[in-house]
C-alpha cells in the first residue's frame, strides 16, 4: 500500500510540475489535474475523487477566505495612508542612517505578515530604490535583504495564505505558529544578514531610473537626509496598528487557552476577538479609521496609485479599496483552495500512516521530513502555497510518528518553502523587475539568500523543538 502511495504521488507531482513549468499551464488547472490523477491512482474512483477534492476545496475556502480578503483590504490601506513610509522612517531613525537595507527589509518583514509578498514588494520597491540612490547603496544589498524580509514572514508567519492553510491542515495552533514563526523568521533574517551582507555589497547595481528620477545623492552623515518626506504621514504606531493588532489578538487567544481555565470570561472574550477572521476584520476597521484621519493623503495617494479620482473618503475605502482587494485576493484564494482539494486527496489515502512508521523505524530525523518535502516542492513548482500545502497534506497523518508537534511541523514546512525560489516562482520575477536585477543577479540575491535563510530557520526550529519548546 505504501509503495502504491509513493508511486502515485510521484506521478501526480511530476505531472503537476510538468504542466506548470514546461506546459505553462495555470496552477489552478494544474493542481486540479494533479489531484484527479492522485485520486484515480489511489483507487477512489471518479465520483469519490471529485467529491473528496471539492470537499477539500470548500473546507479550505471556508477556513481562509475571509482572512485573505481582509488582509487584502488592509494592504490597500497600507498603500494609500502612507503607512509603509512611516515604518521605513521609523527604522531609518532607529539605525541612525546606518545599514539602510534594514529599514526597508524590516518594514517589509512586518508588512508581509498579513499582506501578500508580491504586494509588499510593489509597496517597498520605490522606497528601497530612493534610499539606494540617496545613500549610494547597491540594489544587490537593498533588494537582497528587503526581499528576504518580505519572503520570510510570507513563508513562515500566518495569516499569509500559504502558511495559514498549512497551519489549518496540520491542526496547529495559529497563535503559536505566529509567535514562533516571527521569532524564527527574525533569527534567520538577522543571521543571514550578518553572514552575507559584505558579500552582497561587492557588486554595484543601480536602482530603476523611473523610481529615482530627480533624486540626488545626499550627505548620509545626517540620517534625516534619508527620511521619506511626505506631509501628513501617520505615526509608526498608527501605521503598524492594522498589521500588528490582528497578530497580537490571535496570539493572545492562544495564550489564554493555554493559561486560563475553560469558561473564564477573559478567555471567552479573547477567543472571540482572537478568532482569525474577527482579528483581521478589526485590522480592517483600524485601517478605515486611519484612512479617515488621513483623508487628504489617502485621496491623493489613491489617485497617484490607481489613476482614479475619488473625493468621497467613505466610497474610496468601503468600495474602491474592497474592489481592489478582491481583485488582488482572488488568485491566491482560488489557488490555495485548489491546493486544499489536492491535499484532501492525499490525506484521505488510508495507507499514508505507514509512511510515517517506516520513516520512524529507520531513525530518519523527523524534523527534516516536512522541511525537505516543502523545499523539493518549492523548487519544483515555484509556488510557496502549492509547495506548503502539498507538504502539509503528506505530513499531516504522520506528524505523531515523526515526533513533531503540529506547530513545529507547520513552521518546518514554511522553512522548507524558503529554499530554491527561482525562475519558476512568479515572485522571483516580480522582485527582479522591481529591484532592477537580471536573472543571474536574481539567482544570487534572491534564490541564494532565501535558501540560506531557510536552512538557518530549520536550524533554529530544530533547536527549539529539540528542547521541547515547540
Order of alpha helices (4+ residues) and beta strands (2+ residues): alpha-alpha-alpha-alpha-alpha-alpha-alpha-alpha-alpha-alpha-alpha-alpha-alpha-alpha-alpha-alpha-alpha-alpha-alpha-alpha-alpha-alpha
